[in-house]
């Protein structure tokens, strides 16, 4: 029984993350947005209120391409 609850919780969390990313990046695919919204209820309602559509930020995470911090290259020996 515990495994079933874990799987359902995992789907719920992933649906919320997917919906937040699609909303923030203004993804034009409305079908997948609706699917993620439905699987993530009720958390996606909070996401819909907290994340600006097309704002490129979701819950404090910058989603712009190339926004990852630069990694230092280690000299090869």
C-alpha positions, 0 to 999 in steps of 0.5 A: 500500500505504501508503494502505491501512495509513493507512486501517486505522490511522485506523479503529483509532484512531477505534474506540478513541476511540469505545469509550472515550467510550461506556464513560465516558458509560455509553452504553446502546447495547451493539451499537455498543459491541461493534462499536467494541470489535472494530474497536479490538482490541487497544487497546480491551482497555487502554481497558476496563481504564483507563476507568471505566464511567460515570465521565465521564472517558476518558484524562484528558478530561472528558466531562461536558456543559458541561465545555468551558472558557468562551470569552471573548466579544470585543466587537463593533466 
